[in-house]
Amino acid sequence: MSFVSGFSAYTLLVRDSWEALFLEQLSKDTPELPEAKKFKAKHDLPLLQDYSKPAPDWFWEKFPSNLKDGKSSLINADVLYDLAIECGYKDHENLEKICGWLKNGAVIGCKSPFRDPVLASNAKSAITEGQKVTDSICDWIKKGFVYGPVDQQLVPNNAKFSGLMTRPKPNGAVRIILNFSAPSGSSVNDGIDNDEYPAFMSSTTDWLRVLNKVGLRCYISKTDFSDAYKHISVAKDDTDLQWFRWLGKAFKELCLIFGAVSSAGIFDAVAKIILFIVIKKANFFPDQCIQHLDDICAAASENSNLLHKFDDKFFEIAALLGVKLAPRDDPTKSFGPCTKGVVLGVEYDTVAWTWGLPAEKLVRLQKCLLDAFDSEFVLQRDMWSIAVMADFLSKGQFLKFYQLAKAQKANIPVDMAIVPKAVKVWLSNPCEDDLLGHKILLELADHTDVLSYNC
């Protein structure tokens, strides 16, 4: 084999091939994003011009109300206890604690002085998506998840108000988050010790171990809870930490919420016992399934009906417990035994034995990288997303390539975890190069990537 300047001819050929691919890809346009799904309201409510102001009286005449201050968990604690004991669950202390949460409401863990009353305002994202937020609150009222609406004078003196914020959902709606992290220094989350509520999440690595075990052409499935956190009510004393204001009225969340640092740990503990019961009842192998909060994914070999039994048993146990599972009209959320599906954000084909990012997600990531590359600066919260995404895709050293604005007067550490989200981040030249490189690599990637994992 011949060498040129220390490199073999083969190495130079590979380098030239990649260079040609990169140059070719640079000349192409990024595909357009698919048209966003249109929001379809669940409830026939009048539209308002301004969702930052109190709604008129005639609006509330058309709005439902729930003045029952308290709610039972959807999951039947007695049935859960009996099934767990029948299946040989050994940690009786943990089982009794969890059944206590289901019967009396979960204690979210906020301690004084962080329980003191505070009045926080709603985020701009909630106001901008006012119609969607109003429709969701209406839905929660009808399902009994939220207490209200009531006038401010009817609110107890110890009520703590947090602000609403939103995140977009793929179906055109928004996820409402009660921001328990604001105001900083006196928020509900400031008073919760997260270590008291551990959540043990699965990962793509765990799922690859499952696939590696069951092999080519295996069946896979995914089961998802509907209104996951709302399955578990919150203790009466703690619901007064969960007030919010909307359109001039006061409301109170009665169940676990997105935004509380303890919610994931509480829900995870309950979900793990449910999965334990299903595995035992279905005679399934524990190392052939994973659970990531409300997502339960499982696999079995092609010549086995074990996964079909597991899937059927999950729906049977859910019905006994009162668990509401997501319908299977959206395969990105839930699907029965098959050979193709999306698990933890990655699309798998067990017949072709390939994996890759779903097409829409791929285009969104490309657009995100390109927007950052074309911008003078990036906000810290957006830089977080880009850095995590790039590190996930390449396990590279992307984080070291960004630098904070030199105009910052204070000496802000370069630790991304403690830099304020609104800080402007100026990108260094290596960082810009890396952004473009990741974008091109994404465009070159497709679902012909061979699925491989070495345990």
C-alpha positions as a printed Julia matrix, in Angstrom:
455×3 Matrix{Float64}:
   0.0     0.0    0.0
   1.41    3.42  -0.96
   1.61    6.37   1.48
   1.49   10.13   0.83
   2.76   12.47   3.57
   2.11    9.85   6.22
  -1.4     8.92   4.96
  -2.22    5.79   2.99
  -3.75    6.13  -0.46
  -6.91    4.49   0.9
  -7.21    7.08   3.7
  -6.83    9.91   1.18
  -9.46    8.29  -1.05
 -11.92    8.12   1.85
 -11.18   11.74   2.76
 -11.7    12.88  -0.85
 -14.97   10.94  -1.05
 -16.31   12.62   2.09
 -15.15   16.01   0.89
 -17.0    15.48  -2.39
 -20.16   14.47  -0.51
 -19.95   17.55   1.74
 -19.43   19.91  -1.2
 -22.31   18.34  -3.1
 -24.59   18.65  -0.07
 -23.63   22.3    0.46
 -25.14   23.15  -2.92
 -28.52   21.6   -2.03
 -31.43   23.34  -0.35
 -32.74   22.02   2.96
 -36.16   20.38   2.51
 -39.13   22.47   3.58
 -40.87   21.68   6.82
 -44.21   19.9    6.4
 -47.24   22.07   6.95
 -48.02   22.38  10.64
 -51.06   20.47  11.8
 -54.03   22.73  12.34
 -55.35   23.08  15.84
 -58.8    21.61  16.37
 -60.53   22.84  19.51
 -62.23   20.19  21.63
 -64.78   22.64  23.01
 -67.01   25.26  21.43
 -65.84   28.38  23.26
 -66.08   31.98  22.03
 -62.81   33.44  20.71
 -61.33   36.4   22.55
 -59.24   39.19  21.04
 -56.87   39.46  24.01
 -56.07   36.54  26.3
 -54.0    38.67  28.67
 -57.09   40.43  30.08
 -60.09   39.26  32.13
 -62.81   37.7   30.01
 -66.29   39.3   30.04
 -69.12   37.8   32.11
 -70.87   36.37  29.05
 -67.78   34.26  28.31
 -67.91   32.55  31.72
 -71.57   31.71  31.19
 -70.38   29.37  28.43
 -67.42   27.99  30.37
 -67.78   24.83  32.52
 -66.97   24.8   36.21
 -65.74   22.27  38.75
 -66.15   23.37  42.36
 -65.36   19.99  43.9
 -62.19   20.77  45.85
 -60.5    17.4   45.74
 -60.16   14.46  43.4
 -59.5    10.75  43.68
 -56.68    9.29  41.63
 -57.79    7.5   38.47
 -55.8     4.41  39.5
 -57.59    2.14  41.97
 -55.21    1.74  44.9
 -56.89   -1.36  46.34
 -56.79   -3.24  43.04
 -53.15   -2.2   42.52
 -52.21   -3.47  45.98
 -53.99   -6.82  45.56
 -52.51   -7.46  42.11
 -48.98   -6.52  43.23
 -49.14   -8.84  46.26
 -50.62  -11.63  44.11
 -47.72  -11.24  41.67
 -45.12  -11.46  44.45
 -44.12   -7.78  44.86
 -41.64   -7.84  47.75
 -41.21   -4.19  48.8
 -44.35   -3.86  50.9
 -43.27   -0.55  52.4
 -42.92    1.05  48.97
 -46.22   -0.47  47.81
 -48.07    0.9   50.83
 -46.54    4.34  50.3
 -47.62    4.41  46.66
 -51.12    3.15  47.43
 -51.3     5.89  50.07
 -50.52    8.46  47.37
 -53.31    7.07  45.22
 -55.85    7.08  48.06
 -54.99   10.35  49.8
 -53.12   12.31  47.14
 -49.39   12.48  46.56
 -47.28   14.79  48.73
 -45.17   16.81  46.27
 -42.47   17.62  48.85
 -42.42   21.42  49.02
 -41.24   22.65  52.43
 -41.43   26.01  54.21
 -40.66   28.83  53.6
 -41.23   28.02  49.92
 -44.9    27.28  50.6
 -45.54   30.96  51.32
 -48.04   32.72  48.99
 -46.66   34.2   45.76
 -48.4    35.7   42.75
 -46.54   34.95  39.49
 -47.59   36.08  36.02
 -48.23   33.94  32.93
 -45.57   33.64  30.25
 -45.9    35.23  26.82
 -46.12   31.75  25.27
 -49.39   31.12  27.16
 -50.89   34.47  26.13
 -49.91   33.99  22.48
 -51.55   30.56  22.43
 -54.53   31.8   24.41
 -57.21   29.9   22.51
 -55.35   26.6   22.89
 -54.67   27.19  26.59
 -58.32   28.06  27.22
 -59.48   24.94  25.39
 -57.13   22.75  27.46
 -58.25   24.29  30.77
 -61.86   23.73  29.73
 -61.02   20.08  29.02
 -59.34   19.67  32.42
 -62.34   21.21  34.16
 -64.69   18.74  32.49
 -62.42   15.81  33.41
 -62.18   16.98  37.03
 -58.42   17.6   36.89
 -58.75   21.31  37.76
 -60.84   23.22  40.32
 -62.46   26.49  39.25
 -63.04   29.02  37.89
 -63.52   31.19  41.01
 -63.13   34.88  41.79
 -60.0    36.01  43.6
 -61.88   36.8   46.84
 -62.8    33.1   47.15
 -59.17   31.97  47.07
 -57.65   30.93  50.44
 -55.02   33.18  51.98
 -52.31   30.51  51.74
 -52.76   30.02  47.96
 -49.58   30.12  45.91
 -49.98   31.21  42.27
 -47.56   30.11  39.58
 -47.51   31.25  35.97
 -48.59   29.26  32.93
 -46.23   28.59  30.05
 -46.6    26.37  26.97
 -44.69   24.08  24.64
 -46.0    23.12  21.19
 -47.28   19.57  20.58
 -47.09   17.75  17.22
 -50.89   17.73  16.86
 -51.1    21.53  16.77
 -52.13   21.87  20.41
 -49.86   22.98  23.27
 -48.62   21.37  26.44
 -49.45   23.58  29.43
 -46.79   23.82  32.11
 -47.39   25.41  35.51
 -44.03   27.07  36.04
 -43.04   25.9   39.51
 -39.51   27.27  39.0
 -40.53   30.93  39.11
 -40.02   33.28  40.75
 -36.48   32.09  41.37
 -35.63   31.89  45.06
 -39.23   31.55  46.24
 -40.75   29.03  43.85
 -42.39   25.71  44.68
 -39.5    23.8   43.08
 -37.02   25.68  45.26
 -38.66   23.96  48.23
 -38.56   20.4   46.83
 -35.6    18.08  47.34
 -35.45   16.27  44.01
 -33.36   13.47  45.56
 -36.43   12.41  47.55
 -38.27   11.65  44.29
 -35.9     9.68  42.05
 -37.03    8.7   38.57
 -35.22    5.87  36.8
 -35.5     6.47  33.06
 -34.76    4.05  30.24
 -32.67    5.1   27.26
 -31.96    4.31  23.63
 -29.03    2.2   24.86
 -31.44    0.12  26.97
 -33.71   -0.34  23.96
 -30.78   -1.42  21.79
 -29.97   -4.09  24.35
 -33.53   -5.37  24.02
 -33.32   -5.5   20.23
 -29.9    -7.07  20.38
 -31.37   -9.89  22.46
 -34.52  -10.64  20.42
 -32.87  -10.19  17.03
 -33.7    -9.6   13.38
 -37.37   -9.36  12.3
 -38.53   -9.13  15.92
 -41.89   -7.64  16.87
 -41.94   -4.36  18.79
 -44.74   -2.45  20.54
 -45.29    0.8   22.43
 -47.98    1.6   25.01
 -48.62    5.12  26.24
 -50.71    6.57  29.06
 -53.31    9.2   28.18
 -53.16   12.27  30.48
 -50.32   10.49  32.25
 -49.66   12.75  35.25
 -53.38   13.35  35.76
 -53.78    9.72  36.87
 -52.41   10.71  40.29
 -54.1    13.25  42.55
 -52.19   15.6   44.85
 -52.68   15.8   48.63
 -55.28   18.41  49.64
 -52.78   20.61  51.52
 -50.44   20.64  48.51
 -53.11   21.59  45.97
 -52.99   25.12  47.4
 -49.48   25.32  45.94
 -50.96   24.71  42.47
 -53.09   27.79  41.8
 -52.94   29.77  38.56
 -54.83   32.7   37.05
 -56.38   32.77  33.61
 -58.63   35.42  32.01
 -59.19   37.09  35.37
 -60.29   33.95  37.22
 -58.49   31.62  39.62
 -57.99   27.89  39.07
 -56.27   25.12  40.99
 -54.61   21.95  39.66
 -55.74   18.87  41.6
 -53.33   16.31  40.11
 -49.63   16.0   39.36
 -48.43   18.69  36.98
 -45.76   19.18  34.36
 -43.44   21.67  36.0
 -43.05   20.14  39.48
 -39.64   18.49  39.92
 -41.19   15.72  42.02
 -43.88   14.72  39.48
 -41.64   12.49  37.36
 -40.42   10.54  40.39
 -43.93   10.05  41.78
 -45.36    8.92  38.46
 -42.37    6.7   37.72
 -42.8     4.84  41.02
 -46.45    4.09  40.23
 -45.76    3.12  36.61
 -43.04    0.66  37.63
 -45.43   -1.3   39.84
 -48.0    -1.44  37.02
 -45.33   -2.74  34.64
 -44.22   -5.31  37.26
 -47.78   -6.65  37.42
 -48.16   -6.83  33.62
 -44.83   -8.65  33.21
 -45.78  -11.23  35.83
 -49.3   -11.76  34.5
 -48.07  -12.09  30.9
 -45.08  -14.32  31.81
 -42.94  -11.82  29.91
 -39.18  -11.35  30.17
 -38.27   -8.15  32.1
 -35.17   -7.62  29.94
 -37.32   -7.45  26.79
 -39.1    -4.2   27.71
 -38.25   -0.69  28.82
 -40.26    1.98  30.61
 -39.62    5.7   30.2
 -42.21    7.48  32.36
 -45.51    6.74  30.55
 -43.92    5.02  27.52
 -43.66    1.24  27.79
 -41.85   -0.4   24.86
 -41.34   -4.13  24.43
 -40.02   -6.65  21.89
 -40.1   -10.39  21.22
 -38.64  -12.67  18.58
 -40.36  -13.19  15.23
 -41.38  -16.78  15.94
 -43.0   -15.99  19.29
 -46.45  -14.7   20.26
 -45.11  -13.5   23.62
 -45.32   -9.81  22.72
 -48.94  -10.13  21.6
 -49.79  -11.7   24.97
 -47.9    -8.92  26.78
 -49.73   -6.24  24.79
 -53.16   -7.78  25.42
 -52.4    -8.22  29.11
 -51.35   -4.58  29.44
 -54.74   -3.39  28.19
 -56.49   -5.9   30.44
 -54.61   -4.8   33.58
 -55.04   -1.12  32.67
 -58.81   -1.6   32.53
 -58.82   -3.28  35.95
 -56.75   -0.46  37.5
 -58.53    2.45  35.85
 -55.49    3.42  33.77
 -56.4     5.3   30.59
 -54.17    4.29  27.68
 -53.62    6.37  24.57
 -55.6     5.23  21.49
 -53.67    3.66  18.66
 -54.74    6.08  15.96
 -51.35    7.83  16.2
 -48.49    5.35  15.73
 -45.93    7.86  16.99
 -47.56    7.57  20.44
 -48.73    3.97  20.65
 -48.7     0.9   18.41
 -49.35   -2.82  18.68
 -46.89   -5.6   17.77
 -45.26   -4.88  14.4
 -41.8    -4.59  12.83
 -41.64   -0.79  12.39
 -42.12    1.94  14.94
 -40.8     5.02  16.74
 -39.27    4.38  20.17
 -37.83    7.23  22.26
 -37.78    9.48  19.18
 -35.96    7.05  16.87
 -37.58    5.08  14.04
 -36.75    1.37  13.82
 -37.28   -1.25  11.11
 -36.51   -4.69  12.49
 -36.82   -6.44   9.12
 -34.33   -4.19   7.32
 -32.52   -3.89  10.71
 -32.14   -0.12  10.35
 -32.77    2.92  12.47
 -32.93    6.68  11.9
 -34.64    9.89  12.85
 -38.23   10.3   11.61
 -38.33   12.48   8.47
 -40.11   15.44  10.06
 -37.81   15.5   13.09
 -34.79   15.28  10.77
 -35.89   18.36   8.81
 -36.62   20.3   12.01
 -33.14   19.57  13.36
 -31.59   20.67  10.07
 -33.57   23.92  10.15
 -32.59   24.52  13.77
 -28.89   24.14  12.97
 -29.13   26.3    9.85
 -30.98   29.09  11.68
 -28.27   29.12  14.35
 -25.53   29.15  11.7
 -27.15   32.13   9.92
 -27.73   34.13  13.13
 -25.44   36.7   14.71
 -26.09   35.18  18.12
 -28.22   32.48  19.76
 -30.16   32.71  23.03
 -28.8    30.47  25.75
 -32.03   28.39  25.96
 -31.76   27.64  22.21
 -28.07   26.88  22.56
 -28.96   24.32  25.2
 -31.21   22.5   22.73
 -28.62   22.62  19.94
 -25.8    21.41  22.18
 -27.78   18.52  23.64
 -28.96   17.51  20.18
 -25.48   17.66  18.67
 -23.97   15.77  21.58
 -26.68   13.11  21.23
 -26.01   12.72  17.53
 -22.23   12.62  17.63
 -21.09   12.23  21.25
 -18.56   14.86  20.22
 -17.1    17.83  22.03
 -19.61   20.34  20.71
 -20.09   22.1   24.03
 -16.55   23.43  24.14
 -16.99   25.42  20.92
 -19.44   28.03  22.16
 -18.59   31.25  23.96
 -20.62   33.83  25.82
 -20.98   37.44  24.73
 -17.86   39.42  25.55
 -20.09   42.36  26.36
 -21.34   40.64  29.53
 -20.34   42.8   32.49
 -20.47   40.01  35.06
 -18.12   37.05  35.11
 -20.68   34.38  34.16
 -19.24   30.85  34.32
 -19.27   28.89  31.09
 -21.31   26.16  32.77
 -24.43   25.88  30.63
 -26.48   24.62  33.56
 -26.25   27.93  35.46
 -26.19   30.53  32.68
 -29.48   32.49  32.45
 -31.64   31.3   29.55
 -31.99   34.77  28.01
 -28.24   35.43  27.78
 -27.05   36.01  24.21
 -24.44   33.5   23.02
 -22.01   34.62  20.31
 -20.76   31.65  18.33
 -17.05   31.09  17.8
 -15.78   30.13  14.33
 -15.2    26.48  15.34
 -18.75   26.36  16.67
 -20.16   27.71  13.39
 -18.14   25.13  11.47
 -19.48   22.41  13.74
 -23.07   23.6   13.25
 -22.71   23.37   9.49
 -20.96   20.03   9.74
 -23.75   18.53  11.85
 -26.38   19.86   9.43
 -24.65   18.19   6.47
 -24.18   14.93   8.36
 -27.9    14.92   9.13
 -28.7    15.4    5.46
 -26.39   12.55   4.47
 -27.95   10.27   7.09
 -30.99    8.21   6.14
 -32.77    5.07   7.19
 -30.19    2.84   5.53
 -28.1     3.17   8.7
 -27.53   -0.37   9.89
 -28.74   -0.99  13.41
 -25.86   -2.26  15.49
 -25.09   -2.52  19.17
 -22.4    -4.37  21.05
 -23.32   -5.23  24.64
